[in-house]
Amino acid sequence: MRRNRLRELLEADQPSLGTHLHISWPSIVELVGHSGMFDYIEFVGEYAPYDLYALENLGRAVDLFPHLSAMMKIEQEPRTYLSVRAIGSGIQNLLFADPRTVEDVEECVRAVRAESPTTGGRHGVGMRRDVGFVLEAGTPAFVQALEDAVVAIMIEKDSAVENLDDLLSVQGVDMVQFGPSDYSMSIGLAGQTTHPRVKEAERHVIETALAKGIAPRAEIDHPDQAKAYRDMGVKHFCMGTDTAILYRWFAKSGKAMLDLLDRAPAETRASSSSYKR
């Protein structure tokens, strides 16, 4: 079985750095790998279009780089199916969106862990590329690989924050990520991601996770944003999103060229607003 770089860093209590990808073209994964700067890519499957072939090709691209692992963000339904197919494709770690209850979190963990007396999951044996199709299917190494898979959960709903201690008490949760956009919407403050109530909830999530020995992760766009989280004790980050990076380049560089050509930009729905993650 392939080593899991993110799990190794968590076990060693070392910082980790990932980056978000919406684009399922595996060459983008290769560019990340060639940079040598990131420990894993997070394929944001909750938002991006993909098929099962794309997941396998993402897994193959990750395999080119021994220092690199992968994570997939899984939407709330169907959690178990998507979890099994992601891991089977070689994407070793999962981030689950939208858990609201203890039962939701338990379902997330069971979707990842092996169905055996000692692990208590629902993940069965499969002839997929994570096990070499026919080489290690159902072996003890397969069971251990599922135990090593990092289970991360989003805390992004009002009910999840209200019941945070219970949700983070579920055995098998390794990492937690606060979602300010969903949380602000769930408390009637849509779009106000820096509102004091939202920032207070984020701090509560981070402090509670640290107290329970669970790794909090922060999503940032630029290294300048890391210090505030570092001061709170956060050492795991996922930085940047391919689509946002492209949009900002198109907007900034395109405007600069049109200014040189003495031309006005086209009227679009984004003309009166700026993209903010």
C-alpha positions as CSV (number, residue, x, y, z in Angstrom):
1,M,0.0,0.0,0.0
2,R,1.1,3.5,-0.7
3,R,2.4,5.7,2.2
4,N,0.0,8.4,3.3
5,R,2.0,11.6,3.6
6,L,-0.7,13.6,5.4
7,R,-1.2,10.8,8.0
8,E,2.6,10.7,8.6
9,L,2.7,14.5,9.3
10,L,-0.3,14.3,11.7
11,E,1.3,11.4,13.6
12,A,4.6,13.3,13.9
13,D,2.7,16.4,15.0
14,Q,4.3,18.3,12.1
15,P,2.6,21.1,10.0
16,S,1.0,20.3,6.7
17,L,0.2,22.3,3.6
18,G,-2.3,21.4,0.9
19,T,-3.9,23.3,-2.0
20,H,-7.4,23.1,-3.5
21,L,-8.1,21.9,-7.0
22,H,-11.4,22.1,-8.9
23,I,-9.8,21.1,-12.2
24,S,-9.7,17.3,-12.6
25,W,-7.0,17.5,-15.4
26,P,-4.2,15.3,-13.8
27,S,-1.5,17.6,-15.3
28,I,-2.5,20.2,-12.7
29,V,-1.7,17.7,-10.0
30,E,1.7,17.1,-11.7
31,L,2.4,20.9,-11.6
32,V,1.7,20.9,-7.8
33,G,3.9,17.9,-7.4
34,H,6.8,19.3,-9.4
35,S,6.8,22.4,-7.2
36,G,7.7,20.3,-4.3
37,M,6.0,22.7,-1.9
38,F,2.8,20.9,-1.0
39,D,2.1,17.8,1.0
40,Y,-1.3,17.0,-0.6
41,I,-3.8,18.3,-3.1
42,E,-7.5,18.6,-2.1
43,F,-9.8,17.8,-5.0
44,V,-12.9,19.8,-4.2
45,G,-15.3,17.2,-5.5
46,E,-18.3,18.9,-3.7
47,Y,-18.1,21.7,-6.3
48,A,-16.3,20.3,-9.3
49,P,-17.5,18.1,-12.2
50,Y,-15.8,14.7,-12.5
51,D,-16.3,11.1,-13.3
52,L,-14.8,7.9,-11.9
53,Y,-12.1,7.9,-14.6
54,A,-11.1,11.4,-13.5
55,L,-10.7,10.2,-9.9
56,E,-8.5,7.4,-11.0
57,N,-6.3,9.7,-13.1
58,L,-6.0,12.1,-10.3
59,G,-4.8,9.2,-8.1
60,R,-2.3,8.2,-10.8
61,A,-0.9,11.7,-11.0
62,V,-0.4,11.8,-7.2
63,D,1.4,8.5,-7.3
64,L,4.1,10.1,-9.4
65,F,5.3,12.0,-6.4
66,P,6.3,10.1,-3.2
67,H,6.1,13.3,-1.1
68,L,2.5,14.0,-2.2
69,S,-0.9,12.7,-1.0
70,A,-4.5,13.6,-1.8
71,M,-7.8,14.5,-0.2
72,M,-11.2,14.7,-1.7
73,K,-14.0,16.9,-0.3
74,I,-17.2,14.8,-0.2
75,E,-20.7,16.3,-0.3
76,Q,-23.3,15.2,2.1
77,E,-24.9,12.6,-0.1
78,P,-24.1,9.9,-1.0
79,R,-21.2,9.9,1.5
80,T,-20.4,6.2,1.6
81,Y,-20.5,5.6,-2.1
82,L,-18.2,8.6,-2.9
83,S,-15.9,7.7,0.0
84,V,-15.3,4.2,-1.3
85,R,-14.8,5.3,-4.9
86,A,-12.4,8.1,-3.9
87,I,-10.2,5.9,-1.7
88,G,-10.4,3.1,-4.3
89,S,-9.0,5.6,-6.9
90,G,-6.0,6.3,-4.7
91,I,-7.3,9.4,-3.0
92,Q,-6.3,8.5,0.6
93,N,-7.9,11.2,2.7
94,L,-11.4,12.6,2.9
95,L,-13.0,15.9,4.0
96,F,-16.7,15.6,4.6
97,A,-19.0,18.6,4.1
98,D,-22.1,19.4,6.0
99,P,-22.2,17.1,9.0
100,R,-24.8,18.4,11.5
101,T,-25.2,15.6,14.0
102,V,-23.2,13.0,15.9
103,E,-24.9,10.4,13.6
104,D,-23.6,12.3,10.5
105,V,-20.1,12.2,11.8
106,E,-20.3,8.6,12.7
107,E,-21.5,7.8,9.2
108,C,-18.5,9.7,7.8
109,V,-16.0,7.7,9.9
110,R,-17.7,4.4,9.1
111,A,-17.6,5.1,5.3
112,V,-13.8,5.2,5.6
113,R,-12.8,2.5,8.1
114,A,-12.8,-1.2,7.2
115,E,-15.8,-3.4,8.1
116,S,-14.0,-5.6,10.6
117,P,-14.5,-6.4,14.3
118,T,-11.7,-4.1,15.4
119,T,-12.4,-1.1,13.2
120,G,-16.2,-1.1,13.0
121,G,-16.5,0.6,9.6
122,R,-18.6,-0.1,6.5
123,H,-15.8,0.0,3.9
124,G,-15.5,-3.4,2.3
125,V,-13.0,-5.2,0.0
126,G,-12.7,-3.8,-3.5
127,M,-10.6,-4.7,-6.6
128,R,-9.6,-1.1,-7.2
129,R,-6.4,0.7,-7.9
130,D,-5.6,1.5,-4.3
131,V,-4.9,-2.2,-3.7
132,G,-3.3,-2.8,-7.1
133,F,-6.7,-4.3,-8.3
134,V,-5.7,-7.9,-7.4
135,L,-2.6,-7.6,-5.3
136,E,-3.7,-6.5,-1.8
137,A,-7.5,-6.6,-1.8
138,G,-8.7,-7.5,1.6
139,T,-5.3,-7.9,3.2
140,P,-4.3,-6.7,6.6
141,A,-2.3,-3.9,4.8
142,F,-5.6,-2.8,3.2
143,V,-7.3,-2.6,6.6
144,Q,-4.4,-0.6,8.0
145,A,-4.5,1.8,5.0
146,L,-8.1,2.6,5.8
147,E,-7.2,3.2,9.4
148,D,-4.5,5.6,8.2
149,A,-6.9,7.5,6.0
150,V,-7.3,11.0,7.4
151,V,-11.0,11.7,8.2
152,A,-11.6,15.5,8.2
153,I,-15.0,17.1,8.8
154,M,-16.3,20.5,8.0
155,I,-18.0,22.4,10.9
156,E,-20.1,24.8,8.9
157,K,-23.7,24.7,10.2
158,D,-25.2,26.4,13.3
159,S,-26.2,23.0,14.7
160,A,-22.7,21.6,14.3
161,V,-21.2,24.5,16.2
162,E,-23.9,24.2,18.9
163,N,-23.1,20.5,19.4
164,L,-19.4,20.8,18.6
165,D,-18.1,18.9,21.7
166,D,-20.3,15.9,20.9
167,L,-19.3,15.9,17.2
168,L,-15.6,16.0,17.9
169,S,-16.0,13.3,20.5
170,V,-16.7,10.7,17.8
171,Q,-13.8,8.3,17.6
172,G,-11.9,8.5,14.3
173,V,-12.1,12.2,13.5
174,D,-8.6,13.4,12.7
175,M,-9.0,16.9,11.4
176,V,-11.6,19.7,11.5
177,Q,-12.2,22.7,9.2
178,F,-14.5,25.6,9.9
179,G,-16.6,26.9,7.0
180,P,-17.4,30.6,7.5
181,S,-19.6,30.9,4.3
182,D,-22.0,28.1,5.2
183,Y,-22.0,29.0,8.9
184,S,-22.8,32.7,8.2
185,M,-25.7,31.7,6.0
186,S,-27.0,29.2,8.5
187,I,-27.3,31.9,11.2
188,G,-28.9,34.4,8.9
189,L,-25.8,36.5,8.1
190,A,-25.3,35.3,4.5
191,G,-22.0,36.7,3.0
192,Q,-20.8,38.2,6.3
193,T,-17.9,35.8,6.8
194,T,-16.0,38.3,9.0
195,H,-18.9,39.1,11.3
196,P,-18.0,38.9,15.0
197,R,-20.3,36.0,15.5
198,V,-18.7,34.1,12.7
199,K,-15.2,34.8,13.9
200,E,-16.1,33.9,17.4
201,A,-17.5,30.5,16.2
202,E,-14.3,29.9,14.2
203,R,-12.2,30.5,17.3
204,H,-14.5,28.2,19.3
205,V,-14.0,25.4,16.7
206,I,-10.2,25.8,16.7
207,E,-9.9,25.9,20.5
208,T,-12.2,23.0,21.0
209,A,-10.4,20.9,18.4
210,L,-7.1,21.6,20.0
211,A,-8.4,20.8,23.5
212,K,-9.6,17.4,22.2
213,G,-6.4,16.5,20.4
214,I,-7.9,17.0,16.9
215,A,-6.0,18.9,14.3
216,P,-7.7,22.2,13.2
217,R,-7.0,23.2,9.6
218,A,-7.4,26.7,8.1
219,E,-8.2,27.6,4.5
220,I,-6.3,30.7,3.3
221,D,-5.6,32.4,0.0
222,H,-2.2,33.8,0.8
223,P,0.6,33.2,3.3
224,D,0.0,36.6,4.9
225,Q,-3.3,35.2,6.3
226,A,-1.6,32.4,8.2
227,K,-0.3,34.4,11.2
228,A,-3.6,34.9,13.0
229,Y,-4.2,31.1,12.8
230,R,-0.7,30.3,13.8
231,D,-1.2,32.4,16.9
232,M,-4.2,30.3,17.7
233,G,-2.2,27.1,17.5
234,V,-3.2,26.0,13.9
235,K,-0.4,24.3,12.0
236,H,-2.4,22.7,9.1
237,F,-3.3,24.8,6.1
238,C,-4.9,24.4,2.7
239,M,-3.9,27.4,0.6
240,G,-5.2,28.7,-2.7
241,T,-7.8,27.4,-5.3
242,D,-7.0,26.9,-8.9
243,T,-10.2,28.6,-10.2
244,A,-9.7,31.7,-7.9
245,I,-6.1,32.0,-9.0
246,L,-7.1,31.9,-12.7
247,Y,-9.9,34.4,-12.2
248,R,-7.7,36.9,-10.5
249,W,-5.1,36.7,-13.2
250,F,-7.7,37.1,-15.9
251,A,-9.2,40.1,-14.2
252,K,-5.9,41.9,-13.2
253,S,-3.8,41.2,-16.3
254,G,-6.7,41.6,-18.7
255,K,-7.6,45.0,-17.3
256,A,-3.9,46.1,-17.5
257,M,-3.8,45.2,-21.2
258,L,-7.2,46.8,-22.0
259,D,-5.9,50.0,-20.2
260,L,-2.9,49.9,-22.6
261,L,-5.2,49.5,-25.5
262,D,-7.6,52.3,-24.3
263,R,-10.5,49.9,-24.2
264,A,-13.2,49.3,-21.6
265,P,-13.8,45.8,-20.2
266,A,-16.9,43.9,-21.2
267,E,-20.0,44.2,-19.1
268,T,-20.4,41.1,-17.1
269,R,-22.3,40.1,-13.9
270,A,-19.0,40.4,-12.1
271,S,-18.2,43.9,-13.2
272,S,-19.7,45.5,-10.1
273,S,-18.1,43.1,-7.6
274,S,-14.9,41.4,-6.8
275,Y,-14.4,37.7,-6.5
276,K,-13.8,36.7,-2.8
277,R,-13.5,33.1,-1.7
